[in-house]
Every structure is written in C-alpha cells, then in structure tokens.
C-alpha cells in the first residue's frame, strides 16, 4: 500500500518522535526516493543533498550495486551471531580489508552497529586495557568542549555540549573537557599560539588529574558537529607525543571523517598520526545498512584478548548483510577514485563558496578539508561575534525551503558534507543557494524576503 503525502505527514506527526524536533513543530519533509546527490519527497519536490544525510552518503543515493549485494547476502545468510567462536565469511573479509587500509599497527577490528556504540566500546576498551595491565586507577577520559561522540552514556559524557547533558545527569564520572582547537576563535587562546596554548593546557590537566589516573583521550580529528573545526597541522602530532609520554591511549572518533570524507581513507593519515583506536561508522556502508567498526592497535588487542577476552558485545556484531554491503561500498569508493574526487570537488566547492560568499558581511570564515566544509556566520567580521539566529527562520531552513539545497546548521556555521560523487554543476548550485540567502541576511540574524 502506498500512502499519499497528506496521510504520511499526519501519521508522522501522530507517531514518530524525531530527534531535536519539538512536538509543536508541524513541518515535515518526507523523503521517498534518492539518486546520486538528489532526493525526492512525498510531494514530488526535488532536493540537492549537500549534507550526505548525516555526513555519510559517500557513494550517493540509490546505488543498485549495493542493493543487489544486500539482496544476495540475505538470500544466502541474513544473520548469525558473532559471539564466542562464531563468525561469518563476510565479516572476516571486511576485517581483513579494513586492516589493509588502516594505519599500521591497527590490525584488529571490533564491529558495532554505528558510531554511538563504537564510542561506548572504545571508552570501555581503553579502561579495560589499563585494568588488565594492572593500572586499575586509569579511569579518566579526556575530551574537548564542542566535541560530539554520540548519545550513549560514555560517549555522551565525552560529548562537549551542555544540551546533551542537561536532563540526563548524572553523566559518566571521570571525564574532563579541554579547549577545542578552533583557530578562528583567537580569543580562546589569549593571544597565544593555539597549539602552544592547547598543549600547555593538556599538560596541566594531566598533572592535575594525575597521569596514572587517565585511560585515554578521545577526539574527532576534525570536529564535525562543533562546526567543522580544523586543528592546526601541528596539533595532533603534539597531542600524540604528550599522551605517549604519559602512557595515555589516543582514540580517534572518525565516525564522520573516515572512508574518503577528507580525501583519505582515514583522517589519521591526513594528520599523519596513528591513534591506538579508530572508531568508524557512517561512510563504511554509505548509510545503506547500519554498521560500525573499531580499528584497534595490536598492542591494545593483545591485552583485550587475554584470558576470557573482551567481555562486551552487540547483537549485530559483524552482521553478514551489513559487512557484505560495506565491502561493496569500499569497492565503489576505490573503483570510482572517490578519495581523489573528495579533494578535487571539495576544493572546487570551497572556491565557489569563497567567490560567492567571501565578501558578505555575515560570513566570517570558510573552511574545508576534502568534502567537509563550513561557513561560519558572524554579526561582525571585525569582532567575529556569532550571528544571532532566529529559531523560526534559520538560514539552513530558508535555504532548503527556497532552493531545495539541504545544508546543516552546526554551532553558528552552515556545514556541507555532500556525497563524494557530487558534480561540478551541483557544487555551483549549492554555492549559489547559500549566496541567495546569506546576501539577504542582516547582522541581527533576520533574513529579508526573496
């Protein structure tokens, strides 16, 4: 049975709890089809997806190759557990494939259903690693303000936004948040070089808590929800050196940045830093099936696998359909050279945004790495005061309603993370859409009619 648009809207309002949507909101956009970078809603309107869903549609929408693989795998083996001695051929193949593209020595893989589960597992792995080695006091986790690590209690506690803690407390204890690397916001560093400030702060925090009490530091290589914050080139290498000196593990949350998003398989390679654990999800299947994978260093895995092994698991660990789709998705990324394309088209999109938006009074900075881009909005370019936002008329909402181009609002920035298959014409379309709205946006946040 196919429901008409009006009934879909009514049933949605009556039955679905949407993340971050108040019950008083009546607007819905019900997507029914997708192809490439395009989406179609229940009323037949077409959209340009400049967000990749939630940072994940690497190979684009509607790829029959991935649907066929899922169908074939379901007919062969739809599911069996990967607990204890059980496994399946597709999970084994994918683990080997991931190890072959991961930085050495991250040769072990732990599967999850997504990024939130992955960060929960990573935090537990870090604590359990030290516990097994006899360092039972190493329970603290270092994170950053403006970080996003999912919505579990471990990852949610490491997340650095008050909105994700308010009403859910008490959060997980022994989490300490540091200043984020956000070079545009020079006021955070009191005139000091940002990396010098951040490393000094890190050293002081370790000294205050006690190195022997800290299990790991978790961080997004590039902070996505925080507004696509790109650290200085020397930030992660210097963080790694400090953590190594104190025996603290480094967890890279690459749920957003992995699988070509930054023009490399992993942002760890972009920053030339090898963490102890990399958490991935999203782009591993381009969103066609939920899946996550932790890439774990040999030295960590060796400890976790002692005695009775690592005592936690998810029902869908190593799901055969999800891992089969992931293998086919990685094939497409390689076959279509999407890592290189992310750099090429991402650079073009950045240039188009600079050309159209660079002189607008409300645009403070345009930043990008590969196919991750952000336009930071300000009320005053000299003082860099954040642009006031009207919840009833947000720039990203106006852009979608007027032009059909979907972008995301993140911390006073418009964030773009399109499928890696975006064309030059689509990049120009996206830049034009932003220009058409932002040139009518006043320093008080009000947007004049078109």
C-alpha positions in Angstrom: 0.0 0.0 0.0 1.3 3.4 -1.0 0.2 6.3 1.3 -0.4 9.7 -0.1 1.6 12.7 1.1 -1.1 14.1 3.3 -1.6 10.9 5.2 2.2 10.3 5.6 2.5 13.7 7.2 -0.4 13.1 9.5 0.9 9.7 10.6 4.4 11.0 11.1 3.1 13.8 13.4 1.0 11.3 15.4 3.5 8.5 15.9 7.2 9.4 15.4 9.5 11.1 18.0 12.1 12.9 15.9 15.5 13.8 17.4 15.7 17.5 18.2 12.2 18.3 17.0 9.7 19.8 19.4 6.1 18.4 19.5 4.8 21.8 18.5 6.6 21.7 15.1 4.3 20.8 12.3 6.7 20.9 9.3 7.9 17.6 7.9 9.9 16.7 4.8 9.2 13.1 4.0 11.8 11.7 1.6 10.7 8.8 -0.6 13.4 8.5 -3.2 17.1 9.1 -3.8 19.5 9.0 -6.7 23.1 10.3 -6.7 23.1 13.6 -4.8 19.3 14.1 -5.3 16.4 13.3 -3.1 12.6 13.5 -3.8 10.0 14.0 -1.1 6.4 12.7 -0.8 5.0 15.7 -2.6 7.4 15.3 -5.6 9.8 18.1 -4.8 13.5 17.5 -5.6 16.4 18.4 -3.3 20.2 18.6 -3.6 21.6 16.7 -0.7 24.7 18.8 0.4 24.8 17.0 3.8 25.2 13.4 2.7 22.4 12.6 5.1 24.4 12.9 8.3 27.9 13.0 6.8 27.7 9.5 5.4 26.4 9.1 1.8 29.8 8.7 0.3 28.8 6.9 -2.9 25.4 8.7 -3.2 21.8 7.6 -3.0 20.1 4.8 -4.9 23.1 2.7 -5.9 21.7 -0.6 -7.3 25.0 -2.3 -6.8 24.7 -2.1 -3.0 21.0 -3.1 -3.0 21.9 -6.1 -5.1 24.6 -7.2 -2.7 22.3 -6.9 0.3 19.6 -8.9 -1.5 22.1 -11.6 -2.5 23.5 -11.8 1.0 20.1 -12.0 2.7 19.2 -15.0 0.5 22.5 -16.7 1.4 22.9 -15.8 5.1 20.9 -13.0 6.6 22.3 -13.2 10.2 24.0 -15.3 12.8 25.8 -14.3 15.9 29.5 -13.4 16.0 29.8 -14.0 19.8 32.2 -16.6 21.1 33.8 -18.8 18.4 31.1 -17.9 15.8 31.9 -15.8 12.8 30.9 -15.4 9.1 32.8 -15.1 5.9 31.7 -11.5 5.1 32.8 -10.1 8.4 36.1 -11.8 8.1 36.7 -10.4 4.6 35.8 -6.9 5.8 38.0 -7.0 8.8 41.0 -8.1 6.6 40.1 -5.3 4.1 39.9 -2.7 6.9 43.2 -3.8 8.3 44.8 -3.5 4.9 43.8 0.2 4.6 44.2 1.3 8.2 47.4 2.8 9.6 49.8 0.2 10.9 49.5 -1.4 13.6 45.7 -1.1 13.7 45.2 -4.7 12.5 42.3 -5.8 14.7 38.6 -5.0 14.1 35.6 -4.9 16.5 32.2 -4.4 14.8 29.3 -2.4 16.1 26.0 -1.1 14.6 27.1 2.5 14.5 29.1 5.4 15.9 27.5 5.8 19.3 28.0 2.1 20.0 31.6 2.4 18.7 32.5 5.2 21.1 31.0 3.3 24.0 33.1 0.3 23.1 36.2 2.4 22.6 35.9 4.0 26.1 35.4 0.6 27.6 38.3 -0.8 25.7 40.6 1.9 27.0 39.6 1.4 30.6 39.7 -2.3 30.3 43.1 -2.3 28.6 44.7 -0.5 31.6 42.7 -2.6 34.1 44.0 -5.8 32.5 47.6 -4.4 32.8 47.1 -3.7 36.4 46.6 0.1 36.1 43.2 0.0 37.8 43.2 3.7 38.6 43.3 4.7 35.0 39.6 5.5 34.5 39.6 9.2 33.4 38.8 10.2 29.9 40.0 13.4 28.4 37.7 15.0 25.7 37.1 18.5 24.4 34.4 21.2 24.5 32.4 21.3 21.3 33.1 17.5 20.8 30.4 15.1 19.7 30.8 11.4 20.5 27.3 10.1 20.2 24.4 9.7 22.6 25.3 6.7 24.9 26.3 7.5 28.5 30.1 7.1 27.8 30.2 8.9 24.5 27.5 11.3 25.6 29.6 12.2 28.7 32.6 12.8 26.5 30.5 15.0 24.2 31.2 18.6 25.0 27.8 20.3 24.6 25.7 21.1 27.7 22.5 20.3 25.8 23.5 16.6 25.6 23.9 16.5 29.4 21.1 18.6 30.7 18.2 16.4 32.0 20.3 13.2 31.5 22.6 13.6 34.5 24.3 12.2 36.4 26.7 11.6 33.5 29.6 9.2 33.5 32.2 10.3 36.1 35.8 10.9 35.4 35.5 12.9 32.2 37.4 16.1 31.7 36.9 18.5 28.8 39.6 20.6 27.2 39.5 23.7 25.0 38.9 22.8 21.4 41.3 23.6 18.5 39.4 26.4 16.7 42.0 28.8 15.2 39.4 31.3 14.0 38.3 31.9 17.6 41.6 33.6 18.7 40.0 34.8 21.9 40.1 31.2 23.2 43.9 31.4 23.4 44.6 34.8 24.9 46.8 35.8 22.1 49.0 32.7 22.4 49.7 30.3 19.5 46.6 28.0 19.6 48.6 24.7 19.6 51.0 26.0 22.3 48.1 27.0 24.4 46.3 23.7 23.9 49.3 21.6 24.6 50.1 23.5 27.8 46.5 23.1 28.9 46.7 19.4 28.2 49.9 19.0 30.2 48.4 21.0 33.1 45.2 18.9 33.1 47.2 15.7 33.1 49.3 16.9 36.0 46.1 18.0 37.9 44.3 14.7 37.4 47.4 12.6 37.6 48.7 10.7 34.5 48.3 7.4 36.4 44.6 8.1 36.6 43.9 8.7 32.9 43.0 6.0 30.5 42.6 7.8 27.2 41.9 11.0 25.3 39.1 10.8 22.7 38.8 13.3 19.9 37.4 13.9 16.4 40.3 14.6 14.1 38.1 17.4 12.7 35.2 18.4 14.9 32.1 17.9 12.9 29.0 18.9 15.0 31.2 21.7 16.6 31.2 23.4 13.2 33.8 21.5 11.1 36.7 22.8 13.3 40.0 22.0 11.7 43.0 22.0 14.1 46.4 23.4 13.2 48.7 21.0 11.4 50.9 20.5 14.5 48.1 19.9 17.0 47.6 16.2 16.7 51.3 15.2 16.4 52.0 17.2 19.6 49.0 15.7 21.4 50.2 12.2 20.5 53.6 12.9 21.9 52.3 14.1 25.2 49.9 11.2 25.6 52.7 8.7 24.7 54.9 10.2 27.3 52.3 9.6 30.0 51.0 6.2 28.8 47.6 7.5 27.8 45.8 6.0 24.9 44.5 8.1 21.9 41.1 7.3 20.5 40.2 8.9 17.2 36.5 9.3 16.6 36.4 9.0 12.8 32.7 8.3 12.6 32.4 11.3 10.3 36.0 11.7 8.8 36.7 8.1 7.6 36.2 6.4 4.3 37.1 9.3 2.0 35.4 12.2 3.5 38.7 14.1 3.9 40.4 12.7 0.8 42.0 9.8 2.7 40.7 6.6 4.0 41.2 8.0 7.5 41.9 11.5 8.8 44.6 9.8 10.9 46.5 9.6 7.6 45.7 13.2 6.7 47.2 14.4 10.0 50.0 11.8 9.9 49.1 10.5 13.4 48.4 6.9 14.4 46.0 6.6 17.3 45.6 3.5 19.4 41.9 3.0 18.4 39.9 4.5 15.5 36.1 4.5 15.7 34.3 4.4 12.4 30.8 4.0 11.1 28.6 6.1 8.7 30.6 6.1 5.4 31.7 2.4 5.9 28.4 1.5 4.1 27.4 5.0 2.8 24.4 4.6 5.1 22.8 1.7 3.2 22.9 -0.5 6.2 23.8 0.4 9.8 27.4 -0.7 10.7 30.4 0.5 12.7 33.9 -0.8 13.1 36.6 -0.1 15.6 40.2 -0.4 14.3 42.3 -1.5 17.2 46.1 -1.4 17.6 47.9 -4.7 18.0 49.2 -3.7 21.5 45.7 -3.0 22.7 44.1 -6.1 21.1 46.7 -8.3 22.6 45.7 -7.2 26.1 41.9 -7.3 25.4 42.2 -10.9 24.0 43.8 -12.3 27.1 42.0 -14.7 29.5 38.3 -14.7 28.7 38.6 -12.0 26.0 36.8 -8.6 25.8 33.5 -9.0 27.8 31.1 -7.0 25.8 29.2 -7.4 22.5 26.3 -6.2 20.4 23.6 -8.5 18.9 24.6 -7.3 15.4 28.4 -7.5 15.8 29.8 -8.4 12.3 26.3 -8.6 10.7 26.8 -10.5 7.4 24.5 -8.3 5.4 26.0 -5.1 6.7 29.6 -6.3 6.2 28.8 -7.5 2.7 27.4 -4.1 1.8 30.4 -2.4 3.4 32.8 -4.5 1.2 30.8 -3.5 -1.9 30.8 0.2 -0.8 34.6 0.2 -0.4 34.9 -1.3 -3.8 32.9 1.6 -5.3 35.0 4.1 -3.4 38.1 2.6 -4.9 36.7 1.9 -8.4 35.4 5.5 -8.8 38.5 7.0 -7.1 36.3 8.9 -4.7 39.2 9.7 -2.3 40.8 11.9 -5.0 37.4 13.2 -6.0 36.7 14.4 -2.5 39.8 16.5 -2.7 39.1 17.8 -6.2 35.4 18.6 -5.8 35.8 19.7 -2.2 38.4 22.2 -3.4 36.1 23.4 -6.1 33.2 23.7 -3.8 35.4 25.7 -1.4 36.5 28.0 -4.2 32.9 28.5 -5.3 31.8 29.4 -1.8 34.7 31.9 -1.4 33.8 33.5 -4.7 30.1 33.9 -3.9 30.2 34.4 -0.1 33.7 35.6 0.8 32.7 39.3 0.8 29.4 39.0 2.6 29.2 40.9 5.9 27.8 37.8 7.8 30.4 35.4 6.6 33.4 35.2 9.0 35.3 32.2 7.7 35.0 29.4 5.1 37.0 26.3 6.0 37.3 22.9 4.4 39.1 19.6 4.3 38.1 17.4 1.4 34.3 17.1 1.3 33.9 18.7 4.8 33.1 22.4 4.6 31.8 25.1 6.9 30.7 28.7 6.5 30.9 30.4 9.9 28.3 33.1 10.3 29.0 36.3 12.2 27.3 39.5 13.1 30.5 41.5 12.8 33.5 40.4 10.8 35.9 42.5 12.8 34.8 41.3 16.3 33.8 37.8 15.0 30.7 38.0 17.1 28.5 35.0 16.3 25.4 35.7 14.2 22.2 35.8 16.3 19.9 33.0 15.0 16.1 33.2 14.8 14.8 29.6 15.6 11.8 30.3 13.3 13.9 31.4 10.4 17.2 29.7 10.4 19.5 30.2 7.4 19.7 26.5 6.6 15.9 26.1 6.8 15.4 29.1 4.4 18.0 27.7 2.0 16.1 24.4 1.9 12.7 25.9 1.5 13.7 28.4 -1.1 16.2 26.4 -3.2 15.9 22.7 -2.3 19.5 22.6 -1.3 20.0 20.8 2.1 22.8 22.1 4.3 23.2 21.8 8.1 23.4 24.2 10.9 26.2 23.5 13.4 27.3 26.0 16.1 26.6 29.1 14.0 28.1 27.5 10.9 26.5 26.2 7.8 28.1 22.8 7.2 28.3 20.9 3.9 29.3 17.3 3.6 27.9 16.1 0.2 28.2 12.7 -1.3 31.7 12.3 -2.7 30.2 11.9 -6.2 28.9 15.5 -6.3 29.4 17.1 -9.7 30.9 20.5 -10.5 27.4 21.7 -11.5 26.0 20.6 -8.2 28.8 22.3 -6.3 28.0 25.5 -8.1 24.3 25.0 -7.4 25.0 24.6 -3.7 27.2 27.7 -3.6 24.5 29.8 -5.4 21.8 28.6 -2.9 23.9 29.8 0.1 24.6 33.1 -1.6 21.0 33.7 -2.4 20.0 33.6 1.3 23.1 34.9 3.1 23.2 38.1 0.9 19.8 38.9 2.4 20.9 38.0 6.0 21.3 41.0 8.3 23.8 41.2 11.2 20.9 40.8 13.6 20.1 37.4 12.0 17.0 38.5 10.2 16.6 37.3 6.6 14.7 39.6 4.3 12.2 38.1 1.8 13.4 36.9 -1.6 
